């Protein structure tokens, strides 16, 4: 069997590795949310511009009435 000191050292090392991994992923989630929000705003802006241009063009059609 492992001596208690060796077992405690292994457990501490694994916990430290898990903490480092958890901390390094924390910023990635925030970055992903910000990028997704920016892309959504840009997409809505493009759709708004297209709708405005199509509506203007449709209103400019003379139906002879």
Secondary structure, DSSP 8 states (H G I E B T S, - for coil): ---HHHHHHHHHHHHHHHHHHHHHHHHHHHHHHHHHHHHHHHHHHHHHHHHHHHHHHHHT-----
